[in-house]
């Protein structure tokens, strides 16, 4: 082959190689374009789904209250039947029909939820991937004669189109045993909202309203709790900030025990400075509506879990104030006067029956439970939101405790008379201790100073051998068992004497 032929062959090979490289680059560009178009389509779908809510449930739930009969249907049936109490007198109830709860059936549609994919290099960005609709938690069978009521408190204000549900407490009332359990659900818990996807539970009510879910926001948050906790919800009561203040003021305020220091500042248009400071030290306080609201909502120096505890204390305070005022005969008048401060699917007759049941309860038979920090894991979503992932196994345990009747009250059977004394020259917390003990069913007959004021350690002196009460007192006061001293003296005017020493601290978080 001559030199010219060799040169042409070499040029031809170069041209072919160049063409191959250009084709490879073209295919890479095409693949890259397809990837970004797909990613953009996914983001577009997420944006569209955040504006338009299409419930996956074709109709309202069919489960019925286990306590009450279902009324005749209306043109817009609520997701849970609105039963009616039918006792001849408030103290008589017919045996209920067990509730049949059918868990929502997930659709075949995928809900796109952004999750973080582990990356081999720190610089890689998180990728959004499609996740199937999670399986509903198996339904929980309620004990016989139990009715559940969902208490909702929101930060909704007039004219607001977006709000959040700050308070979510489920109440289970045993209508025959005259007991009640309270279960606080953290507002930032990450749950599946039917027809919406995975979001904080405190947005369920909002999306139910905006998406015109059958029965509105309360119906959707009821269904969300059923789906994620397995607990059927029969009724709801919803109140906003101003309604809460009016209700508390109408009752004449509430008394609460403050165990831990609490400081916060709230905007207040009625104050000359434009704000009001909340500054409480341990003690017993009678709060008006505004201060009760601040006490319930504060989290500047605490957490959402502490706030849940305070909210349950306010509910107990409302119950206690109602008993003090003999409020039962006044409920119809209050219902009329406060009807614009709350929304509920309970009738006045049902409220009267539940109020009567409340008068038959002892403080120790109202027990509080919490989905606390041991039952959730903190997680940051790809959009930067701090949420709480539920541990369903641990939550299942607290749900069982929430529905269980109180254990055999051995403390009540002992009938111990207890006295609390302050053995220091420091702050006198005997009244606070006495109030805490009474809520546990302990009979506190007196409080006062001790025989001297230099006690370094707190003591429990058992004069008449009441071991169950002594052990309970040690647990309530966070004292080790060796602080219980048995000094038999059957001539003592009290069975057990508590002496608070310098080591006593009312706050235990």
C-alpha positions in Angstrom: 0.0 0.0 0.0 1.4 3.4 -0.9 1.8 6.3 1.6 -1.3 8.1 0.3 -3.4 4.9 0.9 -2.0 4.6 4.4 -2.7 8.2 5.1 -6.4 7.8 3.9 -6.9 4.7 5.9 -5.5 6.4 9.0 -7.9 9.4 8.4 -10.8 7.0 7.9 -10.1 5.3 11.3 -9.9 8.6 13.0 -13.2 9.7 11.5 -14.8 6.5 12.6 -13.5 6.8 16.1 -14.6 10.5 16.3 -18.0 9.5 15.1 -18.3 6.7 17.7 -17.3 9.2 20.5 -19.9 11.7 19.3 -22.6 9.1 19.2 -21.6 7.9 22.7 -21.8 11.5 24.0 -25.2 11.9 22.3 -26.6 8.9 24.0 -25.3 10.0 27.4 -26.9 13.4 26.9 -30.2 11.8 25.9 -30.1 9.5 29.0 -29.2 12.5 31.2 -32.1 14.5 29.8 -34.6 11.6 30.4 -33.4 11.3 34.0 -33.9 15.0 34.7 -37.3 15.0 32.9 -38.3 12.1 35.1 -37.1 13.8 38.2 -38.9 17.0 37.2 -42.1 15.1 36.6 -41.8 13.6 40.1 -41.3 17.0 41.7 -44.2 18.3 39.6 -46.4 15.5 40.9 -45.4 16.3 44.5 -46.2 19.9 44.0 -49.6 19.1 42.4 -50.5 16.6 45.2 -49.8 19.2 47.9 -52.4 21.5 46.3 -55.1 19.0 45.4 -56.3 16.4 47.9 -58.1 13.4 46.5 -59.2 11.1 49.3 -58.5 7.4 48.6 -61.6 6.4 50.6 -64.6 6.3 48.4 -67.0 6.9 51.2 -67.4 7.5 54.9 -66.2 4.9 57.4 -68.8 2.3 58.4 -67.7 1.6 62.0 -70.2 2.4 64.7 -69.9 3.6 68.3 -69.9 0.6 70.7 -72.0 2.5 73.1 -74.8 4.2 71.2 -77.3 3.7 68.4 -76.7 5.1 64.9 -79.1 7.9 64.0 -81.0 8.0 60.7 -78.7 8.9 57.8 -78.4 12.4 56.5 -77.5 13.7 53.0 -73.9 14.0 54.1 -73.2 11.1 56.5 -70.3 11.6 58.9 -67.4 9.1 58.7 -68.3 7.7 62.1 -71.9 7.3 63.1 -73.4 9.8 65.4 -75.0 7.5 68.0 -77.4 8.7 70.7 -77.3 7.9 74.4 -80.4 6.0 75.4 -80.4 5.3 79.2 -83.6 5.9 81.1 -81.4 7.7 83.7 -77.8 8.8 83.4 -76.7 6.0 85.7 -78.2 3.2 83.5 -76.7 1.9 80.3 -77.6 -0.9 77.9 -74.9 -3.4 77.0 -73.2 -2.1 73.8 -72.7 -3.9 70.6 -68.9 -4.5 70.0 -67.5 -2.1 67.5 -66.5 -3.5 64.1 -63.7 -1.5 62.7 -62.7 -2.2 59.1 -59.2 -0.7 58.4 -59.0 1.4 55.3 -57.9 -0.5 52.2 -54.9 1.1 50.5 -55.3 1.9 46.9 -53.0 0.8 44.2 -51.8 4.4 43.7 -48.3 5.1 45.0 -47.8 8.1 47.3 -44.5 9.8 46.4 -42.6 10.6 49.6 -39.1 12.0 49.6 -36.7 9.9 51.6 -33.0 10.1 52.0 -31.0 7.5 50.1 -27.5 6.8 51.6 -24.9 8.2 49.2 -21.4 7.0 48.6 -20.1 10.5 48.5 -21.0 13.4 50.9 -21.6 15.8 48.0 -24.4 13.8 46.4 -27.9 15.2 46.8 -30.8 13.2 48.3 -33.1 11.5 45.8 -36.9 11.3 46.0 -38.3 7.8 45.4 -41.8 6.4 45.3 -43.0 4.6 48.4 -46.1 2.4 48.6 -49.0 3.3 50.9 -48.2 1.7 54.3 -50.3 -1.0 55.7 -52.9 0.1 58.3 -52.1 -0.9 61.9 -54.4 -3.8 62.9 -57.6 -2.6 64.6 -57.7 -2.6 68.4 -60.7 -4.2 70.1 -62.1 -1.8 72.7 -63.1 -3.1 76.1 -66.9 -3.4 76.5 -68.8 -0.3 77.5 -66.0 2.0 76.2 -66.6 5.1 74.2 -63.7 7.2 72.8 -63.7 11.0 72.4 -61.0 13.0 70.5 -60.1 16.3 72.1 -58.6 18.7 69.5 -57.1 22.1 70.1 -55.9 24.2 67.2 -54.1 27.5 66.7 -56.7 28.5 64.1 -57.7 32.1 64.0 -60.4 34.0 62.2 -59.4 34.5 58.6 -56.6 32.0 58.6 -56.6 29.5 55.7 -53.8 27.3 57.2 -53.5 26.2 60.8 -52.2 23.3 62.9 -53.7 21.1 65.6 -51.6 21.6 68.6 -53.5 19.4 71.1 -54.5 15.8 70.2 -55.7 13.8 73.2 -57.9 10.7 72.9 -60.1 10.0 75.9 -61.5 6.5 76.6 -64.4 6.4 79.0 -65.5 3.1 80.6 -69.2 3.9 81.1 -69.8 1.0 83.5 -66.5 1.0 85.5 -66.6 4.9 85.8 -62.9 5.3 84.8 -61.3 7.3 82.0 -57.9 7.1 80.2 -56.2 10.0 78.4 -53.7 9.4 75.6 -51.7 12.3 74.4 -50.4 12.1 70.8 -47.4 14.3 69.8 -48.3 16.8 67.1 -45.1 16.2 65.2 -45.6 12.4 64.8 -45.0 11.4 61.2 -48.1 9.4 60.0 -49.9 8.3 56.9 -52.9 10.5 56.3 -55.4 8.6 54.1 -55.7 10.3 50.7 -52.8 12.6 51.4 -49.6 10.7 52.2 -47.0 10.8 54.9 -47.1 14.1 57.0 -47.3 15.3 60.5 -50.4 14.3 62.3 -51.2 17.9 63.2 -51.9 18.7 59.5 -54.6 16.0 59.1 -57.4 18.3 60.2 -56.3 21.0 57.9 -56.2 18.8 54.9 -59.6 17.4 55.7 -61.0 20.9 55.6 -59.2 22.1 52.5 -59.8 18.8 50.6 -63.5 18.7 51.6 -63.1 15.2 53.1 -66.5 13.7 54.0 -67.1 15.0 57.6 -64.3 17.6 57.3 -61.1 17.9 59.3 -62.3 16.0 62.4 -63.3 13.0 60.3 -59.9 12.8 58.5 -57.9 13.0 61.8 -60.2 10.4 63.3 -59.5 8.1 60.3 -55.8 9.0 60.5 -55.6 7.8 64.2 -57.5 4.6 63.3 -55.1 3.9 60.4 -51.9 4.6 62.4 -52.8 3.5 65.9 -55.6 1.0 65.3 -57.9 2.9 67.7 -61.5 3.6 66.6 -62.6 7.1 67.4 -66.3 7.7 68.0 -66.6 11.4 68.8 -64.6 14.6 68.8 -64.6 18.0 70.5 -62.6 20.8 68.8 -61.8 24.2 70.3 -59.6 27.0 69.1 -57.5 29.4 71.1 -60.1 32.0 71.9 -62.7 29.4 72.6 -60.4 27.7 75.1 -60.0 31.1 76.9 -63.7 31.7 77.1 -64.5 28.3 78.4 -62.0 28.5 81.2 -63.1 32.0 82.1 -66.7 30.9 82.2 -65.8 28.2 84.6 -64.0 30.7 86.8 -60.5 29.5 86.0 -58.7 26.2 86.7 -56.3 25.0 89.4 -53.1 23.2 88.3 -50.1 21.8 90.0 -46.8 23.3 88.6 -44.0 20.8 89.3 -41.3 22.5 87.2 -40.3 26.1 86.6 -41.9 27.5 83.5 -40.9 30.7 81.6 -42.1 32.0 78.3 -43.3 35.1 76.5 -46.5 35.4 74.4 -47.8 38.1 72.1 -50.7 39.8 73.8 -52.6 42.7 72.1 -54.3 43.5 75.4 -51.0 44.3 77.1 -49.5 47.8 77.0 -46.2 46.2 76.0 -47.7 43.9 73.4 -46.7 40.7 75.2 -47.2 38.9 78.5 -44.6 36.9 80.4 -45.3 33.5 81.9 -43.0 32.9 84.9 -44.1 30.1 87.2 -42.1 28.4 90.0 -43.2 25.1 91.5 -46.5 25.4 93.4 -50.3 25.4 93.0 -51.9 28.1 90.8 -55.4 29.1 89.9 -55.2 30.3 86.3 -57.6 32.4 84.3 -58.3 31.5 80.6 -55.4 33.4 79.1 -52.8 32.1 81.6 -54.2 28.6 81.3 -53.8 28.9 77.5 -50.2 30.1 77.9 -49.5 27.3 80.4 -50.9 24.7 78.0 -49.0 26.0 74.9 -45.6 27.0 76.3 -42.6 25.1 75.1 -39.8 27.7 75.1 -38.1 26.3 78.1 -39.5 22.7 77.8 -40.6 20.4 75.0 -43.8 19.1 73.3 -43.7 16.1 75.7 -43.8 18.3 78.7 -46.5 20.4 77.1 -48.6 17.2 76.7 -48.3 16.6 80.5 -49.5 20.2 81.2 -52.4 19.9 78.8 -53.6 16.8 80.7 -53.3 18.7 84.0 -55.5 21.5 82.6 -58.1 18.8 81.6 -58.0 17.4 85.1 -58.4 21.0 86.4 -61.5 21.5 84.3 -63.0 18.3 85.6 -62.2 19.3 89.2 -63.6 22.8 88.7 -66.8 21.3 87.2 -67.3 19.1 90.3 -66.6 22.1 92.6 -69.3 24.2 90.8 -71.8 21.3 90.6 -71.9 22.1 86.9 -74.2 19.3 85.8 -77.5 21.2 86.0 -75.8 24.2 84.4 -74.6 22.4 81.3 -77.7 23.3 79.0 -77.2 27.0 79.8 -73.5 26.8 79.2 -74.0 24.8 76.0 -76.1 27.6 74.6 -73.8 30.4 75.8 -70.6 28.7 74.6 -71.9 27.1 71.4 -69.7 29.3 69.2 -66.5 28.4 71.0 -66.4 24.7 70.1 -67.5 22.1 67.5 -68.5 18.6 68.3 -70.5 15.7 67.0 -71.8 14.9 70.5 -75.4 16.0 71.3 -76.3 17.9 74.4 -78.0 14.7 75.8 -74.7 12.8 75.3 -72.7 15.5 76.9 -75.1 15.4 79.9 -74.7 11.7 80.2 -70.9 11.9 80.0 -70.9 14.8 82.6 -72.9 12.6 85.0 -70.3 9.8 84.5 -67.6 12.3 85.4 -69.3 13.1 88.7 -69.0 9.4 89.6 -65.3 9.1 89.0 -62.5 9.3 91.6 -59.3 11.2 90.8 -57.2 8.1 90.8 -59.5 6.5 88.2 -58.6 9.2 85.6 -55.2 8.0 84.4 -53.0 9.7 81.9 -50.8 8.1 79.2 -48.4 9.6 76.6 -46.7 8.7 73.4 -43.4 10.0 74.8 -39.9 10.3 73.6 -39.1 6.6 74.2 -41.7 5.6 71.6 -40.6 7.8 68.8 -37.4 8.7 66.9 -36.4 12.1 65.7 -35.9 12.5 62.0 -35.3 15.4 59.6 -37.3 15.2 56.3 -35.6 16.0 53.0 -37.3 19.4 53.2 -35.7 20.1 56.6 -38.7 19.5 58.9 -38.1 17.9 62.3 -40.6 15.1 62.8 -41.1 12.0 65.0 -41.1 8.5 63.6 -43.4 6.2 65.6 -42.1 3.0 67.1 -45.3 0.9 66.7 -44.3 -1.9 69.0 -43.8 0.5 71.9 -46.9 2.5 71.1 -48.9 -0.7 71.1 -47.9 -1.3 74.7 -49.0 2.2 75.8 -52.3 1.8 73.9 -53.0 -1.4 75.9 -52.3 0.4 79.2 -54.5 3.3 78.0 -57.5 1.0 77.5 -56.9 -1.3 80.5 -58.9 -0.7 83.7 -57.0 0.5 86.7 -55.3 -2.3 88.7 -56.8 -3.5 92.0 -56.5 -0.5 94.3 -54.5 -2.0 97.2 -53.7 1.5 98.4 -57.4 2.4 98.6 -58.0 -0.9 100.5 -55.4 0.1 103.1 -57.2 3.4 103.7 -54.1 5.0 105.1 -54.3 8.6 106.5 -51.3 10.5 105.4 -49.7 13.8 106.7 -47.2 15.8 104.8 -44.7 18.0 106.7 -42.0 20.5 105.7 -38.7 19.7 107.4 -36.7 22.6 106.0 -36.6 26.3 106.1 -36.8 26.3 102.3 -39.8 26.6 100.1 -42.8 24.8 101.5 -44.0 22.3 98.9 -46.3 20.3 101.2 -49.4 21.6 99.5 -48.0 20.6 96.1 -47.1 17.2 97.4 -50.5 16.7 98.9 -52.3 17.6 95.7 -50.1 15.2 93.7 -50.9 12.4 96.2 -54.7 13.1 96.2 -54.7 12.6 92.4 -53.3 9.2 93.0 -56.0 8.3 95.5 -54.0 8.9 98.7 -56.0 10.3 101.6 -54.0 13.3 102.8 -55.5 14.6 106.0 -53.1 17.4 106.9 -50.1 19.4 105.9 -47.8 21.6 108.1 -44.3 22.1 109.5 -42.2 19.3 110.9 -40.8 19.1 114.5 -37.6 20.7 113.2 -36.2 22.3 110.0 -32.8 20.7 109.5 -33.9 17.4 107.8 -31.4 16.7 105.0 -33.2 13.7 103.6 -36.9 13.2 102.9 -38.5 10.4 104.9 -41.7 8.3 104.9 -42.6 7.2 108.4 -45.0 4.2 108.4 -46.7 3.9 111.9 -49.4 1.3 111.2 -47.8 -1.0 108.6 -49.3 0.2 105.3 -46.8 -1.2 102.8 -48.7 -0.6 99.6 -49.3 3.1 100.4 -45.7 3.6 101.6 -44.3 2.1 98.3 -46.7 4.3 96.2 -45.6 7.4 98.1 -41.9 6.6 97.5 -42.6 6.2 93.7 -44.6 9.5 93.5 -41.9 11.4 95.4 -39.0 9.8 93.6 -37.5 8.5 96.9 -35.5 5.2 97.2 -37.1 2.4 99.2 -34.7 2.8 102.1 -36.4 6.2 102.9 -39.4 4.2 104.2 -39.1 3.7 107.9 -41.5 1.5 109.8 -42.0 2.8 113.3 -45.1 1.0 114.6 -47.2 3.3 116.8 -50.9 2.5 116.6 -51.6 5.5 118.9 -50.4 7.9 116.1 -53.2 10.2 114.8 -52.0 9.4 111.2 -50.9 6.2 109.5 -48.0 7.6 107.5 -46.1 10.9 107.9 -44.0 12.4 105.0 -41.2 14.7 106.0 -39.7 16.7 103.1 -36.0 17.3 103.5 -33.5 19.5 101.7 -33.0 16.8 99.0 -36.7 16.9 97.8 -37.2 18.3 94.3 -40.7 18.6 92.9 -39.5 18.7 89.3 -38.5 15.4 87.6 -38.4 15.4 83.8 
